[in-house]
Amino acid sequence: MANTAERGRQASVDGFAHEHIVAGILMKKYQNVSLVDLPLSPYDIIIVRQDAEGYEDIIRAQVKTARQSVPFTGGSRGGIDRAYKSGVKEYTQSTVISDVVIGIHPISDNAYELYFVPTILIERLNQKSISINRIRDLKENYFILENCKNEEVIVQKCEEYGILQ
């Protein structure tokens, strides 16, 4: 049981660390980036940018650890703490609750790849996760991140990349 409990603790630590790592990477690029300090929020990070007309654009991002795939669900518990009595039920990320899921894929102890999966795409796919092999074109694709709320652009690009048929 100690082994299971230790793995659960490490997964929790990894999740928090990955949120900070992603926020730091995005901060270097966009400057106005913040972790969300709301424990029941369906997103972890906000990115504040100016759009082409000079208006403030806020991108709500959920960070997920991506080993072989990027998960799109939240609100559930695994392992030893599976009895989850808070009333929060499992949900899938959508445009109502966030704009993009950022999969952070550890490639070594101190190196990571980021995959930007817009919730527009998640709604179209209608599945709970996606293999990182299928979304290689979304890796470090800041154009996708910056346009994650533009349905026309996202659908066109994801069809071009072969993610959507």
LINZI-V557293 format. One record per pair of residues at least 24 apart in sequence whose ideal C-beta (glycine too) atoms are under 7 Angstrom apart, sorted by the first residue. I is the first residue (numbers start at 1). J is the second residue. Records with the same first field share a line. If there is no record, write none. Layout:
# LINZI-V557293
I->J, J
This chain:
# LINZI-V557293
4->79, 80
5->80
8->79, 80, 81
14->65
15->65
18->63, 65, 104
19->44, 45, 63
21->104, 112
22->63, 102, 104, 114
25->114
42->74, 97, 98
43->97, 98
59->99, 100, 148
60->98, 99
61->98, 99, 100, 102
62->93, 98, 101
63->102, 104
64->101, 103
65->104
66->103, 104, 105, 115, 132
68->131, 132
69->129, 130, 131, 132
70->101, 103, 115, 117, 129, 130, 132
71->128, 129
72->101, 122, 128, 129
73->128
92->122, 128
93->119, 122
94->119, 122, 123
95->119, 120, 123
99->148, 149
100->145, 148
103->132
105->132
113->139, 140
114->140
115->139
116->141, 144, 145, 148
118->144, 148, 154
120->151, 154
121->154, 158, 163
124->164
134->163
135->163
137->161
